Amino acid sequence: MNQPMILIEHVSKYFGNFRALDQVNLSVNAGEVLMIIGPSGSGKSTLLRCINHLEVPDAGRLVVDGILLDNNEAHINAVRAEVGMVFQRFELFPHLTVLENICLAQQKVRRRSRSESEAIGRALLEKVGIPEQAHKHPAQLSGGQQQRVAIARSLAMQPKIMLFDEPTSALDPEMIKEVLDVMLDLARDGMTMVVVSHEMGFARNAAHRVAFMDQGRIVEQGPPETIFVNPRHERTQLFLSRILH
């Protein structure tokens, strides 16, 4: 019963001769919000992509919601059904309306009827604060609105875990807050979340734990107040001194 929602053991990943992940060990409990920070190229996004098998580790093991992620297609599909992912870029279909974007996977994967998927879609647009945008196309929306649609689309699959890969990095500064507010609401609702981001305000307000990565390794981890106020490792101290002004 106490098994973590995500269990990562000795995971390594290479791209050619480059070692993107180096013997990573990490666990995330149900309802926990884990924030991963670190410099570019430290392996944060690669680790996130391994959790739903968008990248395949070269060594180690990953267990998600009790399912071992191996090369068994049934296992991979079972994990992906429980994991929603939001990317830097919104990855919306430009030719579909907002509501159609949210309904498509529901109908194809969850086998929901059009009326059921639309009802869920409208409720989620309400939740993310843009119900009036249902019949617009992505190009008619601001970046912040598009990212909120992407979040709603992931939530429509009723995942147990949400992964966020720098969800605000492509947004104008004034649009960042509206996306972070949606993420804060999800955290308060008890969603298990792994967030790669440099939004330290979000980390302080929502994260239960912060992990600092560098050169494919987790250098240190702990509660936000510990990592930000009193980091132990010299590399963490240097990184934070550059981004916390």
Disulfide bonds with the S-S distance in Angstrom:
none
